[in-house]
């Protein structure tokens, strides 16, 4: 991972995140298969409903927008922390009325038997740690994961949190979305611009996620996130050889 990354004030990275909010919401919506177009997302965020669209798709986009605003408030107020409390609070917004339960780890709510999985197309399905009442094993995994992540520099910590959350599926649904919000909270809290996976790279994102679930090797996915950073060119310039190293280890970045 890059050791030198452009950093700014919290105010500066927060301003960019606020200014790019429609793009962030639309990009995230596309990754979820949401049919809303970019102009429709902008119209929706202006408070105007879109005729002919499903209520569930509209609610998903609005949840993403509300979660973005909540994250920005936490970061600007110096209240963002890489903790379970923050993780579950973000999930309670982004997955509201969409996941089986929201705001709690699998097994901590009323449902204690169902274990979700991820479809991998021709490669069958990926199944995480099974759901248990009280989520003792998920909490152990989360706590040990945080301890390991806290040993990493900010950029690596942030991108690794995303793949960590996506792999363990701490929630019944909305894991990748919530983990990306956590990733961006870590980045912005350290003065680093947030990362959005462009809608144009949705197919590449999904292909790399399938390979990640199959191999549990996060190299390719984390390299992809570096390439999605808005100042990727400056990161490569400040870290001689990293683009080639990432390319050799991860294959094409797009």
C-alpha angles and dihedrals in degrees: 000000000000114000094196117055129167109259132190140171120295087246092056097048090042091052091053092048091050093047092049095044096114090051092047092050094046094046091050091046092053091052087057093051092253110161096213112125122224094255089049091052091051090049091048092050088052088062099258119125120228118234119226096024126114116258089230092057091047092049091049091055092046091049090052090051093047091048090050091053092047091050091050090050091052093048096045091047093050089242101116113114132173093240140121089252092060093040094054093042091056091046091052088062104037097044098036112143089357108072122062087250129357135206096029135077117255108282096021093092132049096294111076104156111048116092116194123217139192123244113232099185112228089005094067117231140319116229121194131202107317121256115260132182108269092009095247095163095043090051091049091050091047094049093047090045092054091049090054094044092051088064090062129086114255101265094047091042091054099048092041090053089058095055091041092056093042092052100046097043094211089181134047091246140350094053099136093045094049092044091052090052089052090048091053092045089056092047097048093043086060094047095258122131117254121254124233122185102230116239088236089063096049093110093049090047092052093046092051092047090054090053090047092054090048097048104020085221107134097189096101095043094048091047088052090053091052088054091050092055110112090235098042091132091057091046091054091046092051093047107050113212096011095111091054092044092051091046093051093048099038109027121226114001095212 
